[in-house]
Amino acid sequence: MKASASTKFALRSLWRNPRRTVLSVAGIGVGVAICLVVSGFMEGGMAQFFDAVAECGAGHARIVPAGWLERRDRGLRLADWRADLDVARATPGVRAATPRARVRALLAFGNRIAGVEIVGVAPETEPAAFRFVRKENMKPEDYLDPADRGLAVIGGALAERLDVEAGDKVLVTVAGRNGDIRSEMLTVKGLVEVGVDDIETAICQVTIPDIERLTGIEGAGEIAVMAGDSNRVEEIAGVISSGIARGDSVVTWRDILPGVSIAMGSKAGYANMIAGICVFVVMLGIVSAQITAVLERRREFGVLTALGMKSRQVVKLIVVEAVVLGLAGAAFGLALGMPGLWYVATEGFDISSVYGTTDFAFAGIQIDAVWRADMGLWVIPTALVVGLGSTILASVYPAWLVSRLDPAATLRVAG
């Protein structure tokens, strides 16, 4: 018997028992739909979290002086920060790059004192990289201008701790280049209102020239790089590292925040585990259906074998049936899962309804309460992999059973 004949017989067999075929396709489709929604939700949530980490100060990647990752010394400066900045901005896939310089300081107003990290920034580009100084958290006119000198922007909770408001002068004390103590008065230009005290108490920004004057150390200590696509961070970091000044290096947010990276790795593993469970459940259902079908059709397989169909052709028949079921199940899963995935991708899912709070902030990172799924062309190969993979794997054991049937014994039992 020709191979094409066994294929045609397999297709005909599926139509002979439409109820079983429909139930099998439905089971596969439900598993595929669940896998797509879960994967889309987790991928979208992960990408949203990566962006939140980057926009809360870490950057997707960061150009730093050599040795910074080991020492975390705020006094280190880039070898040629202007050239590095030009390289970063010219790199494809980079949507923003901004220089910064940091120093630990004490702010004092009257008898109130607060320790804080002052960040020197380029006001024209900082809002593209630091979400808390955008217009939703403060008035644009209250933020720094490139020409500002002696002015600072601080968080609302920090202002409350010091009992100051916009227009007040605070005493800033820092350690200079040689360890000498330097003090200067800064005027509070504006307040950042985020709604999270831990974040607001850590915000204090001035212009880079003010940091240079305060510390006596010239230049920028880092350049925060924001990627247009968080999935391309490693690629973008590699391109930048090949063009920056000698003595400078590129690190990613995973290097800067290793604890957060490990936590997110475990979350990704959890998402993969859920997807794996979906595939396993689908496979179990198909195995059960296939074994039942084989037992019901023993006489049929016995007759085919007695008429000359070889074992490999019988196995092919089972596999072809599984492939057809997998393709149909994948198509049904796409039709079933895409509306839900599209809704979560466009409207989002408010996780505050699950956790009972809208305050999702830790380690200086504020996460949006509304998560949006990721939806793209990846859903098609994913549906095919889940649908076909589960059914083909599920057909292995039934095919093995069929290949071991004894035609004579099968016909005697069936008769």
Buried (B, 14 or more C-beta within 10 A) or exposed (E): EEEEEBBEBBEEBBEEBEEBBEEBBBBBBBBBBBBBBBBBBBBBBBBBBBBBBBBBBBBBBBBBBBEBEEEEEBBBBBBBBEBBBBBBBEBEBBEBBBBBBBBEBBBBBEEEEBEBEBBBBBBEBBBBBBBBBBEEBBEEEBBBEEEBEBBBBBBBBBBBBBEBEBEBEBBBBBBBEEEEEBEBEBBBBBBBBBEBBBBBBBBBBBBBBBBBBBBEBBBBBBBBBBBEEBEBBEBBBEBBBEBBBEEBBBBBBBBBBEEBBEBBEEBEEEBEEBBEBBBEBBBBBBBBBBBEBBEEBBEBBBBBBEEEBEEEBBBBBBBBBBBBBBBBBBBBBBEBBBEBBEBBBEEBBEBBEEEEEEBBBEEBBBBBBEBBBBBEEEBEEBBBBBBBBBBBBBBBBBBEBBBEBEBEEBBEEEE
